[in-house]
């Protein structure tokens, strides 16, 4: 495992709702990295707009690194 994350819940209309996502995507808000992975992909890239997490995951996948969402880890935003 190189990048990991959890299930995300957003606060909508006064309650938390689960954001449906893939099991091989880690949302940028909670991306957790193995130290060697973060070094290999040279960390985050500076971008003018959003998408830093997508770029990071794309580079990791290109290098053959694994990304996973752990369903038993939940975070609220």
PDB file of N, CA, C and O in Angstrom:
ATOM      1  N   UNK A   1       0.838  -1.173   0.000  1.00  0.00           N
ATOM      2  CA  UNK A   1       0.000   0.000   0.000  1.00  0.00           C
ATOM      3  C   UNK A   1       0.886   1.241   0.000  1.00  0.00           C
ATOM      4  O   UNK A   1       1.793   1.370   0.822  1.00  0.00           O
ATOM      5  N   UNK A   2       0.618   2.132  -0.914  1.00  0.00           N
ATOM      6  CA  UNK A   2       1.423   3.346  -1.015  1.00  0.00           C
ATOM      7  C   UNK A   2       0.658   4.596  -0.603  1.00  0.00           C
ATOM      8  O   UNK A   2       1.192   5.449   0.107  1.00  0.00           O
ATOM      9  N   UNK A   3      -0.606   4.708  -1.053  1.00  0.00           N
ATOM     10  CA  UNK A   3      -1.473   5.807  -0.644  1.00  0.00           C
ATOM     11  C   UNK A   3      -2.770   5.190  -0.127  1.00  0.00           C
ATOM     12  O   UNK A   3      -3.335   4.300  -0.764  1.00  0.00           O
ATOM     13  N   UNK A   4      -3.239   5.661   1.021  1.00  0.00           N
ATOM     14  CA  UNK A   4      -4.457   5.122   1.621  1.00  0.00           C
ATOM     15  C   UNK A   4      -5.396   6.251   2.012  1.00  0.00           C
ATOM     16  O   UNK A   4      -4.979   7.397   2.180  1.00  0.00           O
ATOM     17  N   UNK A   5      -6.664   5.909   2.151  1.00  0.00           N
ATOM     18  CA  UNK A   5      -7.680   6.860   2.580  1.00  0.00           C
ATOM     19  C   UNK A   5      -8.836   6.114   3.220  1.00  0.00           C
ATOM     20  O   UNK A   5      -8.748   4.914   3.482  1.00  0.00           O
ATOM     21  N   UNK A   6      -9.926   6.839   3.470  1.00  0.00           N
ATOM     22  CA  UNK A   6     -11.103   6.245   4.086  1.00  0.00           C
ATOM     23  C   UNK A   6     -12.366   6.729   3.405  1.00  0.00           C
ATOM     24  O   UNK A   6     -12.309   7.515   2.459  1.00  0.00           O
ATOM     25  N   UNK A   7     -13.511   6.257   3.890  1.00  0.00           N
ATOM     26  CA  UNK A   7     -14.796   6.705   3.362  1.00  0.00           C
ATOM     27  C   UNK A   7     -15.088   8.115   3.838  1.00  0.00           C
ATOM     28  O   UNK A   7     -14.817   8.467   4.986  1.00  0.00           O
ATOM     29  N   UNK A   8     -15.644   8.918   2.942  1.00  0.00           N
ATOM     30  CA  UNK A   8     -15.876  10.334   3.215  1.00  0.00           C
ATOM     31  C   UNK A   8     -17.373  10.601   3.363  1.00  0.00           C
ATOM     32  O   UNK A   8     -18.188  10.087   2.598  1.00  0.00           O
ATOM     33  N   UNK A   9     -17.718  11.419   4.367  1.00  0.00           N
ATOM     34  CA  UNK A   9     -19.084  11.868   4.579  1.00  0.00           C
ATOM     35  C   UNK A   9     -19.101  13.391   4.563  1.00  0.00           C
ATOM     36  O   UNK A   9     -18.326  14.034   5.271  1.00  0.00           O
ATOM     37  N   UNK A  10     -19.988  13.966   3.752  1.00  0.00           N
ATOM     38  CA  UNK A  10     -20.140  15.418   3.675  1.00  0.00           C
ATOM     39  C   UNK A  10     -21.392  15.847   4.428  1.00  0.00           C
ATOM     40  O   UNK A  10     -22.382  15.117   4.470  1.00  0.00           O
ATOM     41  N   UNK A  11     -21.342  17.036   5.023  1.00  0.00           N
ATOM     42  CA  UNK A  11     -22.491  17.587   5.746  1.00  0.00           C
ATOM     43  C   UNK A  11     -23.395  18.284   4.731  1.00  0.00           C
ATOM     44  O   UNK A  11     -23.026  19.312   4.163  1.00  0.00           O
ATOM     45  N   UNK A  12     -24.590  17.715   4.507  1.00  0.00           N
ATOM     46  CA  UNK A  12     -25.529  18.226   3.506  1.00  0.00           C
ATOM     47  C   UNK A  12     -26.913  18.337   4.124  1.00  0.00           C
ATOM     48  O   UNK A  12     -27.443  17.367   4.666  1.00  0.00           O
ATOM     49  N   UNK A  13     -27.490  19.523   4.039  1.00  0.00           N
ATOM     50  CA  UNK A  13     -28.858  19.747   4.543  1.00  0.00           C
ATOM     51  C   UNK A  13     -29.034  19.281   5.992  1.00  0.00           C
ATOM     52  O   UNK A  13     -30.039  18.656   6.332  1.00  0.00           O
ATOM     53  N   UNK A  14     -28.065  19.585   6.827  1.00  0.00           N
ATOM     54  CA  UNK A  14     -28.178  19.287   8.250  1.00  0.00           C
ATOM     55  C   UNK A  14     -27.827  17.877   8.677  1.00  0.00           C
ATOM     56  O   UNK A  14     -28.011  17.528   9.843  1.00  0.00           O
ATOM     57  N   UNK A  15     -27.322  17.053   7.761  1.00  0.00           N
ATOM     58  CA  UNK A  15     -26.925  15.690   8.141  1.00  0.00           C
ATOM     59  C   UNK A  15     -25.743  15.239   7.292  1.00  0.00           C
ATOM     60  O   UNK A  15     -25.464  15.806   6.236  1.00  0.00           O
ATOM     61  N   UNK A  16     -25.057  14.211   7.774  1.00  0.00           N
ATOM     62  CA  UNK A  16     -23.922  13.670   7.036  1.00  0.00           C
ATOM     63  C   UNK A  16     -24.397  12.618   6.044  1.00  0.00           C
ATOM     64  O   UNK A  16     -25.183  11.732   6.380  1.00  0.00           O
ATOM     65  N   UNK A  17     -23.903  12.734   4.814  1.00  0.00           N
ATOM     66  CA  UNK A  17     -24.223  11.777   3.767  1.00  0.00           C
ATOM     67  C   UNK A  17     -22.940  11.204   3.202  1.00  0.00           C
ATOM     68  O   UNK A  17     -21.974  11.928   2.959  1.00  0.00           O
ATOM     69  N   UNK A  18     -22.939   9.900   2.995  1.00  0.00           N
ATOM     70  CA  UNK A  18     -21.753   9.236   2.458  1.00  0.00           C
ATOM     71  C   UNK A  18     -21.526   9.646   1.007  1.00  0.00           C
ATOM     72  O   UNK A  18     -22.458   9.669   0.203  1.00  0.00           O
ATOM     73  N   UNK A  19     -20.292   9.966   0.689  1.00  0.00           N
ATOM     74  CA  UNK A  19     -19.901  10.274  -0.681  1.00  0.00           C
ATOM     75  C   UNK A  19     -19.444   8.963  -1.300  1.00  0.00           C
ATOM     76  O   UNK A  19     -18.465   8.359  -0.861  1.00  0.00           O
ATOM     77  N   UNK A  20     -20.162   8.538  -2.319  1.00  0.00           N
ATOM     78  CA  UNK A  20     -19.842   7.256  -2.956  1.00  0.00           C
ATOM     79  C   UNK A  20     -18.558   7.429  -3.761  1.00  0.00           C
ATOM     80  O   UNK A  20     -18.436   8.345  -4.574  1.00  0.00           O
ATOM     81  N   UNK A  21     -17.619   6.544  -3.522  1.00  0.00           N
ATOM     82  CA  UNK A  21     -16.338   6.619  -4.215  1.00  0.00           C
ATOM     83  C   UNK A  21     -15.783   5.242  -4.487  1.00  0.00           C
ATOM     84  O   UNK A  21     -16.281   4.242  -3.970  1.00  0.00           O
ATOM     85  N   UNK A  22     -14.771   5.199  -5.284  1.00  0.00           N
ATOM     86  CA  UNK A  22     -14.119   3.953  -5.650  1.00  0.00           C
ATOM     87  C   UNK A  22     -13.233   3.449  -4.502  1.00  0.00           C
ATOM     88  O   UNK A  22     -12.794   4.225  -3.654  1.00  0.00           O
ATOM     89  N   UNK A  23     -12.988   2.174  -4.495  1.00  0.00           N
ATOM     90  CA  UNK A  23     -12.144   1.599  -3.450  1.00  0.00           C
ATOM     91  C   UNK A  23     -10.654   1.792  -3.724  1.00  0.00           C
ATOM     92  O   UNK A  23      -9.816   1.434  -2.896  1.00  0.00           O
ATOM     93  N   UNK A  24     -10.325   2.360  -4.887  1.00  0.00           N
ATOM     94  CA  UNK A  24      -8.904   2.589  -5.194  1.00  0.00           C
ATOM     95  C   UNK A  24      -8.601   4.071  -5.415  1.00  0.00           C
ATOM     96  O   UNK A  24      -7.737   4.435  -6.213  1.00  0.00           O
ATOM     97  N   UNK A  25      -9.336   4.915  -4.685  1.00  0.00           N
ATOM     98  CA  UNK A  25      -9.101   6.365  -4.709  1.00  0.00           C
ATOM     99  C   UNK A  25      -9.044   6.856  -3.272  1.00  0.00           C
ATOM    100  O   UNK A  25      -9.889   6.485  -2.457  1.00  0.00           O
ATOM    101  N   UNK A  26      -8.072   7.674  -2.956  1.00  0.00           N
ATOM    102  CA  UNK A  26      -7.962   8.261  -1.624  1.00  0.00           C
ATOM    103  C   UNK A  26      -8.158   9.763  -1.751  1.00  0.00           C
ATOM    104  O   UNK A  26      -7.346  10.450  -2.370  1.00  0.00           O
ATOM    105  N   UNK A  27      -9.228  10.269  -1.169  1.00  0.00           N
ATOM    106  CA  UNK A  27      -9.528  11.693  -1.251  1.00  0.00           C
ATOM    107  C   UNK A  27      -8.381  12.527  -0.692  1.00  0.00           C
ATOM    108  O   UNK A  27      -7.773  12.169   0.316  1.00  0.00           O
ATOM    109  N   UNK A  28      -8.097  13.636  -1.355  1.00  0.00           N
ATOM    110  CA  UNK A  28      -6.985  14.496  -0.954  1.00  0.00           C
ATOM    111  C   UNK A  28      -7.057  14.977   0.471  1.00  0.00           C
ATOM    112  O   UNK A  28      -6.027  15.225   1.097  1.00  0.00           O
ATOM    113  N   UNK A  29      -8.266  15.113   0.997  1.00  0.00           N
ATOM    114  CA  UNK A  29      -8.428  15.600   2.370  1.00  0.00           C
ATOM    115  C   UNK A  29      -7.801  14.651   3.390  1.00  0.00           C
ATOM    116  O   UNK A  29      -7.429  15.074   4.485  1.00  0.00           O
ATOM    117  N   UNK A  30      -7.684  13.390   3.041  1.00  0.00           N
ATOM    118  CA  UNK A  30      -7.136  12.417   3.993  1.00  0.00           C
ATOM    119  C   UNK A  30      -6.162  11.440   3.345  1.00  0.00           C
ATOM    120  O   UNK A  30      -6.082  10.284   3.760  1.00  0.00           O
ATOM    121  N   UNK A  31      -5.442  11.873   2.364  1.00  0.00           N
ATOM    122  CA  UNK A  31      -4.454  10.979   1.759  1.00  0.00           C
ATOM    123  C   UNK A  31      -3.344  10.699   2.768  1.00  0.00           C
ATOM    124  O   UNK A  31      -2.754  11.617   3.337  1.00  0.00           O
ATOM    125  N   UNK A  32      -3.080   9.441   2.971  1.00  0.00           N
ATOM    126  CA  UNK A  32      -1.985   8.993   3.836  1.00  0.00           C
ATOM    127  C   UNK A  32      -0.965   8.292   2.950  1.00  0.00           C
ATOM    128  O   UNK A  32      -1.321   7.442   2.133  1.00  0.00           O
ATOM    129  N   UNK A  33       0.301   8.650   3.113  1.00  0.00           N
ATOM    130  CA  UNK A  33       1.354   8.134   2.248  1.00  0.00           C
ATOM    131  C   UNK A  33       2.367   7.307   3.027  1.00  0.00           C
ATOM    132  O   UNK A  33       2.681   7.607   4.179  1.00  0.00           O
ATOM    133  N   UNK A  34       2.867   6.267   2.384  1.00  0.00           N
ATOM    134  CA  UNK A  34       4.091   5.649   2.873  1.00  0.00           C
ATOM    135  C   UNK A  34       5.199   6.649   2.567  1.00  0.00           C
ATOM    136  O   UNK A  34       5.170   7.313   1.531  1.00  0.00           O
ATOM    137  N   UNK A  35       6.150   6.754   3.443  1.00  0.00           N
ATOM    138  CA  UNK A  35       7.222   7.735   3.265  1.00  0.00           C
ATOM    139  C   UNK A  35       7.957   7.522   1.946  1.00  0.00           C
ATOM    140  O   UNK A  35       8.252   8.488   1.242  1.00  0.00           O
ATOM    141  N   UNK A  36       8.256   6.277   1.603  1.00  0.00           N
ATOM    142  CA  UNK A  36       8.980   6.017   0.363  1.00  0.00           C
ATOM    143  C   UNK A  36       8.152   6.369  -0.870  1.00  0.00           C
ATOM    144  O   UNK A  36       8.710   6.779  -1.888  1.00  0.00           O
ATOM    145  N   UNK A  37       6.837   6.217  -0.794  1.00  0.00           N
ATOM    146  CA  UNK A  37       5.960   6.605  -1.904  1.00  0.00           C
ATOM    147  C   UNK A  37       5.990   8.112  -2.100  1.00  0.00           C
ATOM    148  O   UNK A  37       6.144   8.588  -3.225  1.00  0.00           O
ATOM    149  N   UNK A  38       5.843   8.869  -1.015  1.00  0.00           N
ATOM    150  CA  UNK A  38       5.829  10.328  -1.108  1.00  0.00           C
ATOM    151  C   UNK A  38       7.140  10.833  -1.711  1.00  0.00           C
ATOM    152  O   UNK A  38       7.144  11.775  -2.504  1.00  0.00           O
ATOM    153  N   UNK A  39       8.241  10.204  -1.334  1.00  0.00           N
ATOM    154  CA  UNK A  39       9.540  10.574  -1.899  1.00  0.00           C
ATOM    155  C   UNK A  39       9.624  10.206  -3.378  1.00  0.00           C
ATOM    156  O   UNK A  39      10.118  10.988  -4.190  1.00  0.00           O
ATOM    157  N   UNK A  40       9.140   9.016  -3.721  1.00  0.00           N
ATOM    158  CA  UNK A  40       9.230   8.545  -5.113  1.00  0.00           C
ATOM    159  C   UNK A  40       8.421   9.425  -6.069  1.00  0.00           C
ATOM    160  O   UNK A  40       8.837   9.639  -7.207  1.00  0.00           O
ATOM    161  N   UNK A  41       7.272   9.934  -5.620  1.00  0.00           N
ATOM    162  CA  UNK A  41       6.450  10.773  -6.503  1.00  0.00           C
ATOM    163  C   UNK A  41       6.806  12.256  -6.349  1.00  0.00           C
ATOM    164  O   UNK A  41       6.176  13.116  -6.965  1.00  0.00           O
ATOM    165  N   UNK A  42       7.806  12.547  -5.535  1.00  0.00           N
ATOM    166  CA  UNK A  42       8.269  13.918  -5.291  1.00  0.00           C
ATOM    167  C   UNK A  42       7.196  14.807  -4.677  1.00  0.00           C
ATOM    168  O   UNK A  42       7.115  15.996  -4.988  1.00  0.00           O
ATOM    169  N   UNK A  43       6.369  14.229  -3.802  1.00  0.00           N
ATOM    170  CA  UNK A  43       5.378  15.001  -3.050  1.00  0.00           C
ATOM    171  C   UNK A  43       4.288  15.595  -3.917  1.00  0.00           C
ATOM    172  O   UNK A  43       4.067  15.174  -5.052  1.00  0.00           O
ATOM    173  N   UNK A  44       3.615  16.578  -3.356  1.00  0.00           N
ATOM    174  CA  UNK A  44       2.546  17.266  -4.076  1.00  0.00           C
ATOM    175  C   UNK A  44       3.110  18.259  -5.076  1.00  0.00           C
ATOM    176  O   UNK A  44       4.183  18.823  -4.861  1.00  0.00           O
ATOM    177  N   UNK A  45       2.392  18.472  -6.162  1.00  0.00           N
ATOM    178  CA  UNK A  45       2.759  19.475  -7.166  1.00  0.00           C
ATOM    179  C   UNK A  45       1.979  20.754  -6.882  1.00  0.00           C
ATOM    180  O   UNK A  45       0.833  20.695  -6.434  1.00  0.00           O
ATOM    181  N   UNK A  46       2.579  21.886  -7.133  1.00  0.00           N
ATOM    182  CA  UNK A  46       1.872  23.147  -6.992  1.00  0.00           C
ATOM    183  C   UNK A  46       1.006  23.352  -8.237  1.00  0.00           C
ATOM    184  O   UNK A  46       1.512  23.334  -9.359  1.00  0.00           O
ATOM    185  N   UNK A  47      -0.288  23.544  -8.037  1.00  0.00           N
ATOM    186  CA  UNK A  47      -1.224  23.721  -9.140  1.00  0.00           C
ATOM    187  C   UNK A  47      -1.974  25.034  -8.974  1.00  0.00           C
ATOM    188  O   UNK A  47      -2.182  25.502  -7.854  1.00  0.00           O
ATOM    189  N   UNK A  48      -2.376  25.622 -10.083  1.00  0.00           N
ATOM    190  CA  UNK A  48      -3.153  26.861 -10.034  1.00  0.00           C
ATOM    191  C   UNK A  48      -4.594  26.601  -9.598  1.00  0.00           C
ATOM    192  O   UNK A  48      -5.217  27.462  -8.978  1.00  0.00           O
ATOM    193  N   UNK A  49      -5.120  25.434  -9.915  1.00  0.00           N
ATOM    194  CA  UNK A  49      -6.506  25.084  -9.583  1.00  0.00           C
ATOM    195  C   UNK A  49      -6.523  23.835  -8.715  1.00  0.00           C
ATOM    196  O   UNK A  49      -5.472  23.336  -8.312  1.00  0.00           O
ATOM    197  N   UNK A  50      -7.706  23.339  -8.433  1.00  0.00           N
ATOM    198  CA  UNK A  50      -7.822  22.131  -7.616  1.00  0.00           C
ATOM    199  C   UNK A  50      -7.359  20.908  -8.406  1.00  0.00           C
ATOM    200  O   UNK A  50      -7.059  21.006  -9.596  1.00  0.00           O
ATOM    201  N   UNK A  51      -7.303  19.766  -7.741  1.00  0.00           N
ATOM    202  CA  UNK A  51      -6.930  18.524  -8.398  1.00  0.00           C
ATOM    203  C   UNK A  51      -5.598  17.967  -7.965  1.00  0.00           C
ATOM    204  O   UNK A  51      -5.090  17.018  -8.563  1.00  0.00           O
ATOM    205  N   UNK A  52      -5.025  18.555  -6.922  1.00  0.00           N
ATOM    206  CA  UNK A  52      -3.703  18.112  -6.471  1.00  0.00           C
ATOM    207  C   UNK A  52      -3.720  16.624  -6.090  1.00  0.00           C
ATOM    208  O   UNK A  52      -2.741  15.915  -6.322  1.00  0.00           O
ATOM    209  N   UNK A  53      -4.833  16.150  -5.503  1.00  0.00           N
ATOM    210  CA  UNK A  53      -4.925  14.745  -5.120  1.00  0.00           C
ATOM    211  C   UNK A  53      -5.006  13.838  -6.338  1.00  0.00           C
ATOM    212  O   UNK A  53      -4.441  12.745  -6.335  1.00  0.00           O
ATOM    213  N   UNK A  54      -5.701  14.280  -7.373  1.00  0.00           N
ATOM    214  CA  UNK A  54      -5.822  13.490  -8.602  1.00  0.00           C
ATOM    215  C   UNK A  54      -4.467  13.365  -9.295  1.00  0.00           C
ATOM    216  O   UNK A  54      -4.096  12.284  -9.752  1.00  0.00           O
ATOM    217  N   UNK A  55      -3.741  14.460  -9.369  1.00  0.00           N
ATOM    218  CA  UNK A  55      -2.416  14.446  -9.986  1.00  0.00           C
ATOM    219  C   UNK A  55      -1.484  13.519  -9.207  1.00  0.00           C
ATOM    220  O   UNK A  55      -0.749  12.727  -9.797  1.00  0.00           O
ATOM    221  N   UNK A  56      -1.520  13.624  -7.896  1.00  0.00           N
ATOM    222  CA  UNK A  56      -0.673  12.788  -7.036  1.00  0.00           C
ATOM    223  C   UNK A  56      -0.974  11.306  -7.251  1.00  0.00           C
ATOM    224  O   UNK A  56      -0.055  10.499  -7.399  1.00  0.00           O
ATOM    225  N   UNK A  57      -2.263  10.947  -7.268  1.00  0.00           N
ATOM    226  CA  UNK A  57      -2.636   9.549  -7.481  1.00  0.00           C
ATOM    227  C   UNK A  57      -2.247   9.079  -8.883  1.00  0.00           C
ATOM    228  O   UNK A  57      -1.813   7.940  -9.055  1.00  0.00           O
ATOM    229  N   UNK A  58      -2.399   9.940  -9.877  1.00  0.00           N
ATOM    230  CA  UNK A  58      -2.044   9.566 -11.250  1.00  0.00           C
ATOM    231  C   UNK A  58      -0.557   9.248 -11.370  1.00  0.00           C
ATOM    232  O   UNK A  58      -0.176   8.271 -12.014  1.00  0.00           O
ATOM    233  N   UNK A  59       0.275  10.068 -10.754  1.00  0.00           N
ATOM    234  CA  UNK A  59       1.715   9.826 -10.782  1.00  0.00           C
ATOM    235  C   UNK A  59       2.046   8.516 -10.069  1.00  0.00           C
ATOM    236  O   UNK A  59       2.870   7.734 -10.544  1.00  0.00           O
ATOM    237  N   UNK A  60       1.402   8.284  -8.932  1.00  0.00           N
ATOM    238  CA  UNK A  60       1.632   7.042  -8.181  1.00  0.00           C
ATOM    239  C   UNK A  60       1.233   5.823  -9.018  1.00  0.00           C
ATOM    240  O   UNK A  60       1.972   4.840  -9.074  1.00  0.00           O
ATOM    241  N   UNK A  61       0.071   5.886  -9.665  1.00  0.00           N
ATOM    242  CA  UNK A  61      -0.372   4.766 -10.507  1.00  0.00           C
ATOM    243  C   UNK A  61       0.595   4.535 -11.667  1.00  0.00           C
ATOM    244  O   UNK A  61       0.919   3.393 -11.991  1.00  0.00           O
ATOM    245  N   UNK A  62       1.051   5.611 -12.284  1.00  0.00           N
ATOM    246  CA  UNK A  62       2.004   5.509 -13.385  1.00  0.00           C
ATOM    247  C   UNK A  62       3.264   4.766 -12.934  1.00  0.00           C
ATOM    248  O   UNK A  62       3.875   4.036 -13.715  1.00  0.00           O
ATOM    249  N   UNK A  63       3.642   4.954 -11.685  1.00  0.00           N
ATOM    250  CA  UNK A  63       4.833   4.299 -11.144  1.00  0.00           C
ATOM    251  C   UNK A  63       4.527   2.903 -10.595  1.00  0.00           C
ATOM    252  O   UNK A  63       5.411   2.246 -10.044  1.00  0.00           O
ATOM    253  N   UNK A  64       3.275   2.450 -10.744  1.00  0.00           N
ATOM    254  CA  UNK A  64       2.896   1.107 -10.314  1.00  0.00           C
ATOM    255  C   UNK A  64       2.601   0.986  -8.831  1.00  0.00           C
ATOM    256  O   UNK A  64       2.611  -0.120  -8.291  1.00  0.00           O
ATOM    257  N   UNK A  65       2.338   2.102  -8.160  1.00  0.00           N
ATOM    258  CA  UNK A  65       2.060   2.085  -6.729  1.00  0.00           C
ATOM    259  C   UNK A  65       0.574   1.885  -6.471  1.00  0.00           C
ATOM    260  O   UNK A  65      -0.255   2.286  -7.288  1.00  0.00           O
ATOM    261  N   UNK A  66       0.231   1.272  -5.350  1.00  0.00           N
ATOM    262  CA  UNK A  66      -1.150   0.921  -5.029  1.00  0.00           C
ATOM    263  C   UNK A  66      -1.822   2.006  -4.196  1.00  0.00           C
ATOM    264  O   UNK A  66      -1.216   2.576  -3.288  1.00  0.00           O
ATOM    265  N   UNK A  67      -3.094   2.283  -4.522  1.00  0.00           N
ATOM    266  CA  UNK A  67      -3.912   3.255  -3.795  1.00  0.00           C
ATOM    267  C   UNK A  67      -5.172   2.529  -3.339  1.00  0.00           C
ATOM    268  O   UNK A  67      -5.768   1.766  -4.099  1.00  0.00           O
ATOM    269  N   UNK A  68      -5.578   2.773  -2.082  1.00  0.00           N
ATOM    270  CA  UNK A  68      -6.722   2.035  -1.561  1.00  0.00           C
ATOM    271  C   UNK A  68      -7.507   2.856  -0.550  1.00  0.00           C
ATOM    272  O   UNK A  68      -6.938   3.617   0.233  1.00  0.00           O
ATOM    273  N   UNK A  69      -8.830   2.686  -0.583  1.00  0.00           N
ATOM    274  CA  UNK A  69      -9.719   3.244   0.434  1.00  0.00           C
ATOM    275  C   UNK A  69     -10.066   2.129   1.412  1.00  0.00           C
ATOM    276  O   UNK A  69     -10.504   1.051   1.010  1.00  0.00           O
ATOM    277  N   UNK A  70      -9.870   2.395   2.678  1.00  0.00           N
ATOM    278  CA  UNK A  70     -10.250   1.447   3.725  1.00  0.00           C
ATOM    279  C   UNK A  70     -11.643   1.831   4.209  1.00  0.00           C
ATOM    280  O   UNK A  70     -11.820   2.889   4.814  1.00  0.00           O
ATOM    281  N   UNK A  71     -12.629   0.981   3.947  1.00  0.00           N
ATOM    282  CA  UNK A  71     -14.023   1.287   4.254  1.00  0.00           C
ATOM    283  C   UNK A  71     -14.310   1.409   5.751  1.00  0.00           C
ATOM    284  O   UNK A  71     -15.297   2.035   6.136  1.00  0.00           O
ATOM    285  N   UNK A  72     -13.472   0.827   6.589  1.00  0.00           N
ATOM    286  CA  UNK A  72     -13.699   0.909   8.034  1.00  0.00           C
ATOM    287  C   UNK A  72     -13.118   2.175   8.659  1.00  0.00           C
ATOM    288  O   UNK A  72     -13.257   2.396   9.862  1.00  0.00           O
ATOM    289  N   UNK A  73     -12.461   3.011   7.836  1.00  0.00           N
ATOM    290  CA  UNK A  73     -11.966   4.303   8.296  1.00  0.00           C
ATOM    291  C   UNK A  73     -12.901   5.359   7.713  1.00  0.00           C
ATOM    292  O   UNK A  73     -13.075   5.433   6.497  1.00  0.00           O
ATOM    293  N   UNK A  74     -13.499   6.171   8.572  1.00  0.00           N
ATOM    294  CA  UNK A  74     -14.489   7.152   8.145  1.00  0.00           C
ATOM    295  C   UNK A  74     -14.042   8.530   8.544  1.00  0.00           C
ATOM    296  O   UNK A  74     -13.542   8.726   9.652  1.00  0.00           O
ATOM    297  N   UNK A  75     -14.215   9.498   7.655  1.00  0.00           N
ATOM    298  CA  UNK A  75     -13.936  10.879   8.024  1.00  0.00           C
ATOM    299  C   UNK A  75     -15.083  11.774   7.571  1.00  0.00           C
ATOM    300  O   UNK A  75     -15.733  11.527   6.555  1.00  0.00           O
ATOM    301  N   UNK A  76     -15.305  12.808   8.347  1.00  0.00           N
ATOM    302  CA  UNK A  76     -16.409  13.747   8.104  1.00  0.00           C
ATOM    303  C   UNK A  76     -15.819  15.099   7.742  1.00  0.00           C
ATOM    304  O   UNK A  76     -14.815  15.529   8.311  1.00  0.00           O
ATOM    305  N   UNK A  77     -16.465  15.770   6.776  1.00  0.00           N
ATOM    306  CA  UNK A  77     -16.030  17.115   6.435  1.00  0.00           C
ATOM    307  C   UNK A  77     -17.201  18.020   6.200  1.00  0.00           C
ATOM    308  O   UNK A  77     -17.020  19.200   5.900  1.00  0.00           O
TER     309      UNK A  77
END
